[in-house]
Amino acid sequence: MRTSTPEHGTREAIRARAGELGFDVVRFARAAAPEGVGEHLAQFLVEGRHGTMDWLAKNADRRSSPSALWPEARSIVVLGTNYGPHDDPLAQLGHPARGAISVYAQGDDYHDVLKSKLRTLGQFMAGQFAADAKIFVDTAPVMEKPLAQAAGLGWQGKHTNLVSREFGSWLFLGSIFTTLEIEPDEPETDHCGSCRRCLDICPTQAFTAPYEIDARRCISYLTIEHKGHIAREFRVAMGNRIYGCDDCLAVCPWNSFASVAREAKFHARAELAAPGLKDLSRLDDAAFRNLFRNSPVKRTGRDRFIRNVVIAIGNSGDAALAPEAERLLSDASPLVRAMAVWALSRLLDAPDFTTMRDAHLVREHDTNVRHEWADASTIER
């Protein structure tokens, strides 16, 4: 291990190099757990609010404390990159025949982009100051949002995401742990006040209280992390959100879309900004992988993604999309077939749906799909 107490100007040198690499915000924190983080995480896990995200529980000890993750670390460089959109993403919800993909996933995978830049910055620090450095993006067991607040990038809002006075809710975070002794910045304070827009707008009431979320009810969790069938109680609320949900982020009054977007380093690919549900529903595995090359969406897999698309078709109110759902009654994935049943029950009148059920149910052997056929008559039209 190499340790170093740097001379004056280290902070400025790191900030300058980070700016050259495209980072918008650079702050410094001590390599210590922010107060209350471990206890809050433990309670979150005990209550099961992490759902099937078992990796949160598996690494809870290391996640709650930087010193447990790397005992030699003395300081943490916390960095933010702006990905603010040009327009309010909530506008996409008014176009039900098109899919709404979360802003962060409309371009290249930020994990890959940030990791490369963090590695370059870490190498600079190691070479310039003779100290060790380790880089982390949010796939590692690091509580980046509390660390970002401790470093002064922003604060964790009532929606549990980081809010910046300069960039609103649109910052990708990364961190570099180092053996350097660097003077920390002042932590940011909470500026939410009495506002509760993010809590009130949540389509599924995923917030159990200000600053607390039940991931099992969150549309981002359901459309991205959840591997099984999506419970009926959440389907209508999903609307046309097919990957993630930006509602609580977009409604924050600290956002300023156009002005922030001018400086954003990440931009949407045109074909992912507002894709048509009809085209998306026809994606096979190869076409799915091609469309979402270099995108975080690809990690979800074709079947779970099409599951989400078919739910959006059911919410579209567009009977012209019914043939797309009907075609998917023969899909290889029971996740897709089950949601095709649900979508058709909402798009067809009762006699047509009954005729289709009688034709397909006799050939269906999956228990969950058969239950969808049986329960379809209880769905509100």
Contacts in CASP RR format, 6 or more apart in sequence:
PFRMAT RR
TARGET T0000
AUTHOR 0000-0000-0000
METHOD contacts of the structure
MODEL  1
MRTSTPEHGTREAIRARAGELGFDVVRFARAAAPEGVGEHLAQFLVEGRH
GTMDWLAKNADRRSSPSALWPEARSIVVLGTNYGPHDDPLAQLGHPARGA
ISVYAQGDDYHDVLKSKLRTLGQFMAGQFAADAKIFVDTAPVMEKPLAQA
AGLGWQGKHTNLVSREFGSWLFLGSIFTTLEIEPDEPETDHCGSCRRCLD
ICPTQAFTAPYEIDARRCISYLTIEHKGHIAREFRVAMGNRIYGCDDCLA
VCPWNSFASVAREAKFHARAELAAPGLKDLSRLDDAAFRNLFRNSPVKRT
GRDRFIRNVVIAIGNSGDAALAPEAERLLSDASPLVRAMAVWALSRLLDA
PDFTTMRDAHLVREHDTNVRHEWADASTIER
1 72 0 8 1.000
1 132 0 8 1.000
1 179 0 8 1.000
2 126 0 8 1.000
2 130 0 8 1.000
2 131 0 8 1.000
2 132 0 8 1.000
2 179 0 8 1.000
3 72 0 8 1.000
3 74 0 8 1.000
3 131 0 8 1.000
3 179 0 8 1.000
3 180 0 8 1.000
3 181 0 8 1.000
4 129 0 8 1.000
4 130 0 8 1.000
4 131 0 8 1.000
4 179 0 8 1.000
4 180 0 8 1.000
4 181 0 8 1.000
5 180 0 8 1.000
5 181 0 8 1.000
6 129 0 8 1.000
6 131 0 8 1.000
6 180 0 8 1.000
6 181 0 8 1.000
6 182 0 8 1.000
10 129 0 8 1.000
10 180 0 8 1.000
10 182 0 8 1.000
11 28 0 8 1.000
11 182 0 8 1.000
11 183 0 8 1.000
13 128 0 8 1.000
14 26 0 8 1.000
14 77 0 8 1.000
14 121 0 8 1.000
14 124 0 8 1.000
14 125 0 8 1.000
14 182 0 8 1.000
15 26 0 8 1.000
17 121 0 8 1.000
17 124 0 8 1.000
18 26 0 8 1.000
18 77 0 8 1.000
18 79 0 8 1.000
18 121 0 8 1.000
19 26 0 8 1.000
21 117 0 8 1.000
21 120 0 8 1.000
21 121 0 8 1.000
22 81 0 8 1.000
22 117 0 8 1.000
22 265 0 8 1.000
23 79 0 8 1.000
23 80 0 8 1.000
23 81 0 8 1.000
23 117 0 8 1.000
23 121 0 8 1.000
24 80 0 8 1.000
24 81 0 8 1.000
24 82 0 8 1.000
24 167 0 8 1.000
24 171 0 8 1.000
24 263 0 8 1.000
24 265 0 8 1.000
25 79 0 8 1.000
25 80 0 8 1.000
25 81 0 8 1.000
25 153 0 8 1.000
25 164 0 8 1.000
25 166 0 8 1.000
25 167 0 8 1.000
25 171 0 8 1.000
26 77 0 8 1.000
26 78 0 8 1.000
26 79 0 8 1.000
26 80 0 8 1.000
27 77 0 8 1.000
27 78 0 8 1.000
27 79 0 8 1.000
27 148 0 8 1.000
27 151 0 8 1.000
27 152 0 8 1.000
27 153 0 8 1.000
27 185 0 8 1.000
28 75 0 8 1.000
28 76 0 8 1.000
28 77 0 8 1.000
28 78 0 8 1.000
28 151 0 8 1.000
28 182 0 8 1.000
28 183 0 8 1.000
28 184 0 8 1.000
28 185 0 8 1.000
29 75 0 8 1.000
29 76 0 8 1.000
29 78 0 8 1.000
29 147 0 8 1.000
29 150 0 8 1.000
29 151 0 8 1.000
29 152 0 8 1.000
29 184 0 8 1.000
29 185 0 8 1.000
29 187 0 8 1.000
30 74 0 8 1.000
30 75 0 8 1.000
30 76 0 8 1.000
30 150 0 8 1.000
30 184 0 8 1.000
31 66 0 8 1.000
31 67 0 8 1.000
31 70 0 8 1.000
31 73 0 8 1.000
31 74 0 8 1.000
31 75 0 8 1.000
31 76 0 8 1.000
31 177 0 8 1.000
32 65 0 8 1.000
32 66 0 8 1.000
32 67 0 8 1.000
33 64 0 8 1.000
33 65 0 8 1.000
33 66 0 8 1.000
33 67 0 8 1.000
33 143 0 8 1.000
34 143 0 8 1.000
34 146 0 8 1.000
34 147 0 8 1.000
34 149 0 8 1.000
34 150 0 8 1.000
34 187 0 8 1.000
37 64 0 8 1.000
37 143 0 8 1.000
37 146 0 8 1.000
38 64 0 8 1.000
38 65 0 8 1.000
41 56 0 8 1.000
41 60 0 8 1.000
41 63 0 8 1.000
41 64 0 8 1.000
41 143 0 8 1.000
42 60 0 8 1.000
42 64 0 8 1.000
44 50 0 8 1.000
44 56 0 8 1.000
44 212 0 8 1.000
45 56 0 8 1.000
45 57 0 8 1.000
45 60 0 8 1.000
47 214 0 8 1.000
48 216 0 8 1.000
49 208 0 8 1.000
49 212 0 8 1.000
49 213 0 8 1.000
49 214 0 8 1.000
49 215 0 8 1.000
49 216 0 8 1.000
50 56 0 8 1.000
50 57 0 8 1.000
50 215 0 8 1.000
51 215 0 8 1.000
51 216 0 8 1.000
51 221 0 8 1.000
51 225 0 8 1.000
52 225 0 8 1.000
52 226 0 8 1.000
52 227 0 8 1.000
53 215 0 8 1.000
53 221 0 8 1.000
53 225 0 8 1.000
55 141 0 8 1.000
56 63 0 8 1.000
59 141 0 8 1.000
61 68 0 8 1.000
62 68 0 8 1.000
62 69 0 8 1.000
62 141 0 8 1.000
63 69 0 8 1.000
63 141 0 8 1.000
63 142 0 8 1.000
63 143 0 8 1.000
64 143 0 8 1.000
66 73 0 8 1.000
66 76 0 8 1.000
66 142 0 8 1.000
66 147 0 8 1.000
66 177 0 8 1.000
67 73 0 8 1.000
69 140 0 8 1.000
69 141 0 8 1.000
69 142 0 8 1.000
69 177 0 8 1.000
70 134 0 8 1.000
70 177 0 8 1.000
72 132 0 8 1.000
72 179 0 8 1.000
73 134 0 8 1.000
73 177 0 8 1.000
73 178 0 8 1.000
73 179 0 8 1.000
74 178 0 8 1.000
74 179 0 8 1.000
74 180 0 8 1.000
74 181 0 8 1.000
74 182 0 8 1.000
75 177 0 8 1.000
75 178 0 8 1.000
75 180 0 8 1.000
75 181 0 8 1.000
75 182 0 8 1.000
75 184 0 8 1.000
76 147 0 8 1.000
76 151 0 8 1.000
76 175 0 8 1.000
76 176 0 8 1.000
76 177 0 8 1.000
76 178 0 8 1.000
77 121 0 8 1.000
77 125 0 8 1.000
77 175 0 8 1.000
77 176 0 8 1.000
77 178 0 8 1.000
77 182 0 8 1.000
78 144 0 8 1.000
78 147 0 8 1.000
78 148 0 8 1.000
78 150 0 8 1.000
78 151 0 8 1.000
78 152 0 8 1.000
78 153 0 8 1.000
78 173 0 8 1.000
78 174 0 8 1.000
78 175 0 8 1.000
79 118 0 8 1.000
79 121 0 8 1.000
79 173 0 8 1.000
79 174 0 8 1.000
79 175 0 8 1.000
79 176 0 8 1.000
80 148 0 8 1.000
80 153 0 8 1.000
80 171 0 8 1.000
80 172 0 8 1.000
80 173 0 8 1.000
80 174 0 8 1.000
81 110 0 8 1.000
81 114 0 8 1.000
81 171 0 8 1.000
81 172 0 8 1.000
81 265 0 8 1.000
81 266 0 8 1.000
82 167 0 8 1.000
82 170 0 8 1.000
82 171 0 8 1.000
82 172 0 8 1.000
82 260 0 8 1.000
82 263 0 8 1.000
82 264 0 8 1.000
82 265 0 8 1.000
82 266 0 8 1.000
83 103 0 8 1.000
83 104 0 8 1.000
83 110 0 8 1.000
83 170 0 8 1.000
83 171 0 8 1.000
83 172 0 8 1.000
83 264 0 8 1.000
83 265 0 8 1.000
83 266 0 8 1.000
84 103 0 8 1.000
84 167 0 8 1.000
84 170 0 8 1.000
84 257 0 8 1.000
84 260 0 8 1.000
84 261 0 8 1.000
84 264 0 8 1.000
84 266 0 8 1.000
85 103 0 8 1.000
85 170 0 8 1.000
85 257 0 8 1.000
85 261 0 8 1.000
85 264 0 8 1.000
85 268 0 8 1.000
86 257 0 8 1.000
86 258 0 8 1.000
86 261 0 8 1.000
87 257 0 8 1.000
87 258 0 8 1.000
88 250 0 8 1.000
88 257 0 8 1.000
89 100 0 8 1.000
89 102 0 8 1.000
89 103 0 8 1.000
89 246 0 8 1.000
89 250 0 8 1.000
90 246 0 8 1.000
90 247 0 8 1.000
90 250 0 8 1.000
90 251 0 8 1.000
92 98 0 8 1.000
92 99 0 8 1.000
92 100 0 8 1.000
92 240 0 8 1.000
92 274 0 8 1.000
93 100 0 8 1.000
93 239 0 8 1.000
93 240 0 8 1.000
93 241 0 8 1.000
94 240 0 8 1.000
95 240 0 8 1.000
95 274 0 8 1.000
96 239 0 8 1.000
96 240 0 8 1.000
96 312 0 8 1.000
96 315 0 8 1.000
96 316 0 8 1.000
96 317 0 8 1.000
96 318 0 8 1.000
97 240 0 8 1.000
97 276 0 8 1.000
97 277 0 8 1.000
97 278 0 8 1.000
97 316 0 8 1.000
97 318 0 8 1.000
97 321 0 8 1.000
98 240 0 8 1.000
98 274 0 8 1.000
98 275 0 8 1.000
98 276 0 8 1.000
98 277 0 8 1.000
99 240 0 8 1.000
99 241 0 8 1.000
99 242 0 8 1.000
99 274 0 8 1.000
99 275 0 8 1.000
99 276 0 8 1.000
99 277 0 8 1.000
99 280 0 8 1.000
99 309 0 8 1.000
99 312 0 8 1.000
100 240 0 8 1.000
100 241 0 8 1.000
100 242 0 8 1.000
100 246 0 8 1.000
100 274 0 8 1.000
101 242 0 8 1.000
101 243 0 8 1.000
101 244 0 8 1.000
101 272 0 8 1.000
101 273 0 8 1.000
101 275 0 8 1.000
101 297 0 8 1.000
102 220 0 8 1.000
102 243 0 8 1.000
102 244 0 8 1.000
102 245 0 8 1.000
102 246 0 8 1.000
103 170 0 8 1.000
103 246 0 8 1.000
103 249 0 8 1.000
103 268 0 8 1.000
104 110 0 8 1.000
104 172 0 8 1.000
104 266 0 8 1.000
104 296 0 8 1.000
105 243 0 8 1.000
105 244 0 8 1.000
105 272 0 8 1.000
105 295 0 8 1.000
105 296 0 8 1.000
105 297 0 8 1.000
106 268 0 8 1.000
106 269 0 8 1.000
106 272 0 8 1.000
106 273 0 8 1.000
107 266 0 8 1.000
107 267 0 8 1.000
107 268 0 8 1.000
107 269 0 8 1.000
107 272 0 8 1.000
107 294 0 8 1.000
107 295 0 8 1.000
108 266 0 8 1.000
108 294 0 8 1.000
108 295 0 8 1.000
109 294 0 8 1.000
109 295 0 8 1.000
109 296 0 8 1.000
110 137 0 8 1.000
110 172 0 8 1.000
110 266 0 8 1.000
110 296 0 8 1.000
111 137 0 8 1.000
111 138 0 8 1.000
111 139 0 8 1.000
111 296 0 8 1.000
112 294 0 8 1.000
113 266 0 8 1.000
114 137 0 8 1.000
114 172 0 8 1.000
114 174 0 8 1.000
115 135 0 8 1.000
115 137 0 8 1.000
118 135 0 8 1.000
118 136 0 8 1.000
118 137 0 8 1.000
118 174 0 8 1.000
118 175 0 8 1.000
118 176 0 8 1.000
119 135 0 8 1.000
121 135 0 8 1.000
121 176 0 8 1.000
122 133 0 8 1.000
122 135 0 8 1.000
122 176 0 8 1.000
122 178 0 8 1.000
123 133 0 8 1.000
125 131 0 8 1.000
125 133 0 8 1.000
125 176 0 8 1.000
125 178 0 8 1.000
125 180 0 8 1.000
126 132 0 8 1.000
126 133 0 8 1.000
129 180 0 8 1.000
131 178 0 8 1.000
131 179 0 8 1.000
131 180 0 8 1.000
132 178 0 8 1.000
132 179 0 8 1.000
133 176 0 8 1.000
133 177 0 8 1.000
133 178 0 8 1.000
133 179 0 8 1.000
133 180 0 8 1.000
134 176 0 8 1.000
134 177 0 8 1.000
134 178 0 8 1.000
135 174 0 8 1.000
135 175 0 8 1.000
135 176 0 8 1.000
135 177 0 8 1.000
136 142 0 8 1.000
136 144 0 8 1.000
136 174 0 8 1.000
136 175 0 8 1.000
136 176 0 8 1.000
136 177 0 8 1.000
137 173 0 8 1.000
137 174 0 8 1.000
138 144 0 8 1.000
138 173 0 8 1.000
138 174 0 8 1.000
142 175 0 8 1.000
144 173 0 8 1.000
144 174 0 8 1.000
144 175 0 8 1.000
145 156 0 8 1.000
145 160 0 8 1.000
145 161 0 8 1.000
145 162 0 8 1.000
145 173 0 8 1.000
146 156 0 8 1.000
147 175 0 8 1.000
148 154 0 8 1.000
148 162 0 8 1.000
148 171 0 8 1.000
148 173 0 8 1.000
149 155 0 8 1.000
149 156 0 8 1.000
149 162 0 8 1.000
149 187 0 8 1.000
149 188 0 8 1.000
150 184 0 8 1.000
150 187 0 8 1.000
151 184 0 8 1.000
151 185 0 8 1.000
151 187 0 8 1.000
152 185 0 8 1.000
152 186 0 8 1.000
152 187 0 8 1.000
152 188 0 8 1.000
153 162 0 8 1.000
153 164 0 8 1.000
153 171 0 8 1.000
153 173 0 8 1.000
153 188 0 8 1.000
154 162 0 8 1.000
154 163 0 8 1.000
154 164 0 8 1.000
154 165 0 8 1.000
154 188 0 8 1.000
155 162 0 8 1.000
155 163 0 8 1.000
155 188 0 8 1.000
155 189 0 8 1.000
155 190 0 8 1.000
155 191 0 8 1.000
155 192 0 8 1.000
156 162 0 8 1.000
156 163 0 8 1.000
156 190 0 8 1.000
156 211 0 8 1.000
157 163 0 8 1.000
157 190 0 8 1.000
157 192 0 8 1.000
157 198 0 8 1.000
157 211 0 8 1.000
158 192 0 8 1.000
158 195 0 8 1.000
158 196 0 8 1.000
158 198 0 8 1.000
158 199 0 8 1.000
158 207 0 8 1.000
158 210 0 8 1.000
158 211 0 8 1.000
159 169 0 8 1.000
159 198 0 8 1.000
159 199 0 8 1.000
159 207 0 8 1.000
159 213 0 8 1.000
159 248 0 8 1.000
159 249 0 8 1.000
159 252 0 8 1.000
160 211 0 8 1.000
160 212 0 8 1.000
160 213 0 8 1.000
161 169 0 8 1.000
161 248 0 8 1.000
161 249 0 8 1.000
162 169 0 8 1.000
162 171 0 8 1.000
162 173 0 8 1.000
163 169 0 8 1.000
163 191 0 8 1.000
163 192 0 8 1.000
163 252 0 8 1.000
163 254 0 8 1.000
164 170 0 8 1.000
164 171 0 8 1.000
164 254 0 8 1.000
165 191 0 8 1.000
165 254 0 8 1.000
166 260 0 8 1.000
167 260 0 8 1.000
168 252 0 8 1.000
168 254 0 8 1.000
168 255 0 8 1.000
168 256 0 8 1.000
168 260 0 8 1.000
169 249 0 8 1.000
169 250 0 8 1.000
169 252 0 8 1.000
169 254 0 8 1.000
169 255 0 8 1.000
170 249 0 8 1.000
170 255 0 8 1.000
170 260 0 8 1.000
170 264 0 8 1.000
172 266 0 8 1.000
191 254 0 8 1.000
192 210 0 8 1.000
195 253 0 8 1.000
196 210 0 8 1.000
197 251 0 8 1.000
197 252 0 8 1.000
197 253 0 8 1.000
198 207 0 8 1.000
198 247 0 8 1.000
198 248 0 8 1.000
198 249 0 8 1.000
198 251 0 8 1.000
198 252 0 8 1.000
199 207 0 8 1.000
199 210 0 8 1.000
199 248 0 8 1.000
201 247 0 8 1.000
201 248 0 8 1.000
201 251 0 8 1.000
202 218 0 8 1.000
202 247 0 8 1.000
202 248 0 8 1.000
203 219 0 8 1.000
203 237 0 8 1.000
203 238 0 8 1.000
203 239 0 8 1.000
203 241 0 8 1.000
203 245 0 8 1.000
203 247 0 8 1.000
204 217 0 8 1.000
204 218 0 8 1.000
204 219 0 8 1.000
204 222 0 8 1.000
204 234 0 8 1.000
204 237 0 8 1.000
205 217 0 8 1.000
206 213 0 8 1.000
206 214 0 8 1.000
206 215 0 8 1.000
206 217 0 8 1.000
206 218 0 8 1.000
206 219 0 8 1.000
207 213 0 8 1.000
207 214 0 8 1.000
207 248 0 8 1.000
208 214 0 8 1.000
215 221 0 8 1.000
215 225 0 8 1.000
217 234 0 8 1.000
218 245 0 8 1.000
219 234 0 8 1.000
219 237 0 8 1.000
219 238 0 8 1.000
219 241 0 8 1.000
219 244 0 8 1.000
219 245 0 8 1.000
219 247 0 8 1.000
220 244 0 8 1.000
220 245 0 8 1.000
222 230 0 8 1.000
222 234 0 8 1.000
222 238 0 8 1.000
223 238 0 8 1.000
223 241 0 8 1.000
223 242 0 8 1.000
223 243 0 8 1.000
223 244 0 8 1.000
223 245 0 8 1.000
223 300 0 8 1.000
223 304 0 8 1.000
223 308 0 8 1.000
224 243 0 8 1.000
224 244 0 8 1.000
224 300 0 8 1.000
226 304 0 8 1.000
227 304 0 8 1.000
228 304 0 8 1.000
228 335 0 8 1.000
229 307 0 8 1.000
229 335 0 8 1.000
229 338 0 8 1.000
229 339 0 8 1.000
229 368 0 8 1.000
230 238 0 8 1.000
230 307 0 8 1.000
230 308 0 8 1.000
230 311 0 8 1.000
230 339 0 8 1.000
232 342 0 8 1.000
232 375 0 8 1.000
232 379 0 8 1.000
235 311 0 8 1.000
235 315 0 8 1.000
235 342 0 8 1.000
236 315 0 8 1.000
236 380 0 8 1.000
238 308 0 8 1.000
238 311 0 8 1.000
238 312 0 8 1.000
238 315 0 8 1.000
239 311 0 8 1.000
239 312 0 8 1.000
239 315 0 8 1.000
240 277 0 8 1.000
240 312 0 8 1.000
240 315 0 8 1.000
240 316 0 8 1.000
241 308 0 8 1.000
241 312 0 8 1.000
242 277 0 8 1.000
242 280 0 8 1.000
242 305 0 8 1.000
242 308 0 8 1.000
242 309 0 8 1.000
242 311 0 8 1.000
242 312 0 8 1.000
243 297 0 8 1.000
243 300 0 8 1.000
243 305 0 8 1.000
243 308 0 8 1.000
249 255 0 8 1.000
269 295 0 8 1.000
271 291 0 8 1.000
272 291 0 8 1.000
272 292 0 8 1.000
272 295 0 8 1.000
272 297 0 8 1.000
277 309 0 8 1.000
277 312 0 8 1.000
277 313 0 8 1.000
277 316 0 8 1.000
277 321 0 8 1.000
277 324 0 8 1.000
278 321 0 8 1.000
278 324 0 8 1.000
280 305 0 8 1.000
280 306 0 8 1.000
280 309 0 8 1.000
281 306 0 8 1.000
281 309 0 8 1.000
281 310 0 8 1.000
281 313 0 8 1.000
281 321 0 8 1.000
281 324 0 8 1.000
281 325 0 8 1.000
281 327 0 8 1.000
281 328 0 8 1.000
282 324 0 8 1.000
283 291 0 8 1.000
283 302 0 8 1.000
283 305 0 8 1.000
283 306 0 8 1.000
284 302 0 8 1.000
285 302 0 8 1.000
288 298 0 8 1.000
288 301 0 8 1.000
288 302 0 8 1.000
288 305 0 8 1.000
288 306 0 8 1.000
289 298 0 8 1.000
289 302 0 8 1.000
292 298 0 8 1.000
297 305 0 8 1.000
303 333 0 8 1.000
303 335 0 8 1.000
303 336 0 8 1.000
304 335 0 8 1.000
306 328 0 8 1.000
306 331 0 8 1.000
306 333 0 8 1.000
306 335 0 8 1.000
306 336 0 8 1.000
307 333 0 8 1.000
307 335 0 8 1.000
307 336 0 8 1.000
307 338 0 8 1.000
307 339 0 8 1.000
310 325 0 8 1.000
310 328 0 8 1.000
310 336 0 8 1.000
310 339 0 8 1.000
310 340 0 8 1.000
310 342 0 8 1.000
310 343 0 8 1.000
311 339 0 8 1.000
311 342 0 8 1.000
311 343 0 8 1.000
313 321 0 8 1.000
313 324 0 8 1.000
313 325 0 8 1.000
313 343 0 8 1.000
313 347 0 8 1.000
314 321 0 8 1.000
314 325 0 8 1.000
314 342 0 8 1.000
314 343 0 8 1.000
314 344 0 8 1.000
314 346 0 8 1.000
314 347 0 8 1.000
315 346 0 8 1.000
316 347 0 8 1.000
317 346 0 8 1.000
317 347 0 8 1.000
318 347 0 8 1.000
319 347 0 8 1.000
319 348 0 8 1.000
321 343 0 8 1.000
321 347 0 8 1.000
322 343 0 8 1.000
322 344 0 8 1.000
322 347 0 8 1.000
322 348 0 8 1.000
325 340 0 8 1.000
325 343 0 8 1.000
325 344 0 8 1.000
325 347 0 8 1.000
326 340 0 8 1.000
326 344 0 8 1.000
326 356 0 8 1.000
328 336 0 8 1.000
328 337 0 8 1.000
328 339 0 8 1.000
328 340 0 8 1.000
329 337 0 8 1.000
329 340 0 8 1.000
329 341 0 8 1.000
329 344 0 8 1.000
329 356 0 8 1.000
329 360 0 8 1.000
330 337 0 8 1.000
331 337 0 8 1.000
331 340 0 8 1.000
334 366 0 8 1.000
334 368 0 8 1.000
334 369 0 8 1.000
337 364 0 8 1.000
337 366 0 8 1.000
337 369 0 8 1.000
338 366 0 8 1.000
338 368 0 8 1.000
338 369 0 8 1.000
338 372 0 8 1.000
339 372 0 8 1.000
341 357 0 8 1.000
341 369 0 8 1.000
341 372 0 8 1.000
341 373 0 8 1.000
341 376 0 8 1.000
342 372 0 8 1.000
342 376 0 8 1.000
342 379 0 8 1.000
344 353 0 8 1.000
344 356 0 8 1.000
344 376 0 8 1.000
345 353 0 8 1.000
345 376 0 8 1.000
345 377 0 8 1.000
345 379 0 8 1.000
345 381 0 8 1.000
346 379 0 8 1.000
346 381 0 8 1.000
348 356 0 8 1.000
353 376 0 8 1.000
357 373 0 8 1.000
357 376 0 8 1.000
360 373 0 8 1.000
361 370 0 8 1.000
361 373 0 8 1.000
364 370 0 8 1.000
364 373 0 8 1.000
END
